[in-house]
């Protein structure tokens, strides 16, 4: 009596097996054809093709390795860079004339913002490989952009988020912080650093217009220019204008940058609620995470550089709360990024969580700005 049922399911599974076999055959056919063609060639041609294939395997193998291992990732990195022992603003004298020394031996406080920026560049291109300009990154997965796949693009998005902060910071250093008002001469080291940070993130040795310089080498030069500026500042030969209105403007620009990223996250949340299967959600998340990672250090550095303003305006408590919120936001490190509906019980909305953290930090920045504007 059960024979018809058993026969039905047998035929179903046989049909599924044949379908899977045909699908696997179609997928493997190009490789089988290439293998037969390769074995029929002469040893010189086979050797040349073998070397090319070996180079591709090594190229992608190295790419896969550097995208999966994040060297010296540390959310608490600002504590090792920002010096809070000198309760004076950046550029102010910390020794020298006050103790009877000559002007040549005077020492001024270097900028913690510049020091953190230089450390972030070092983290991006020296301690780690810069992903976006690597040849394997530009080649993609069989011609498909890595951003359109769920693989090997998280670290690149994280690095680009940090780099966005560095571009913003070097621009503010040139336009306001590294000069007196808007009429003094622009510091050449800062100008060169800003130019370096504006270089294309995807530049390789050869571009559309011919030979060019790869992004990492240009960014390293920008780091050297920042360190040179700090050395001049420490020798009291450069300017850091640590005024309250400059701090207000700097915080306003940071708040605007964070607000722009939160809007990008919001647009992605509205565009898709595919949960774990949204292939672009991870790019957005890790770009925003990179921004928060960098701003965590920049905000701590700004507190040191504007120490006198922070003390005069009684900003310590609010500033401490903002830094704590930035640090808590960096604890959100999901293994797989989900862009689910915010009311879903099964698919979390990591983009929504990140957007909430961004807006919390932005609200603190706006509150600090309002106090400074009084």
ZIVEN-V877665 format. One record per pair of residues at least 24 apart in sequence whose ideal C-beta (glycine too) atoms are under 6 Angstrom apart, sorted by the first residue. I is the first residue (numbers start at 1). GAP is how many residues later the second one is. Records with the same first field share a line. If there is no record, write none. Layout:
# ZIVEN-V877665
I = GAP, GAP
This chain:
# ZIVEN-V877665
59 = 77
60 = 76
63 = 71, 73
66 = 63
67 = 85, 88
71 = 56, 57
72 = 55
75 = 255
78 = 219, 222
81 = 34, 35, 38
82 = 30, 218, 219, 222
84 = 220
87 = 220
89 = 153, 218, 219
90 = 150, 152, 215
91 = 142, 149
106 = 130
108 = 126, 128
110 = 120, 123, 124
111 = 119, 122, 129, 194
112 = 189, 192, 193
113 = 188, 189, 192
114 = 112, 115, 116
116 = 181, 182, 185
117 = 49, 52, 109
118 = 105, 108, 109
120 = 42, 174
121 = 98, 102
124 = 35, 38
125 = 91, 94, 95
130 = 85, 86
131 = 24, 25
132 = 24, 69, 70
133 = 69, 70, 71, 81, 82
147 = 136
150 = 129
154 = 128, 132
157 = 126, 129, 130
158 = 128, 132
160 = 127
161 = 126, 129, 130
162 = 128, 132
165 = 126, 129, 130
166 = 31
167 = 30
168 = 89
169 = 129
170 = 24, 27
172 = 78, 81
176 = 70, 73
177 = 69
179 = 60
180 = 59, 61
187 = 51
189 = 36, 39, 40
190 = 39
192 = 33
193 = 29, 32, 33
196 = 25, 26
197 = 25
242 = 63, 64
244 = 65, 128
247 = 59, 62
248 = 121, 124
251 = 114, 117, 118
252 = 117
254 = 111
255 = 107, 110, 111
258 = 100, 104
259 = 103
261 = 27, 30
262 = 93, 96, 97
265 = 86, 90
268 = 83
269 = 82
272 = 67
273 = 67, 68
275 = 63, 65, 72
276 = 60, 62
278 = 61
281 = 56, 58, 70
282 = 55
285 = 52, 65, 66, 69
288 = 66
292 = 37
296 = 30
313 = 58
318 = 50
322 = 42
325 = 35, 36
326 = 35
329 = 28
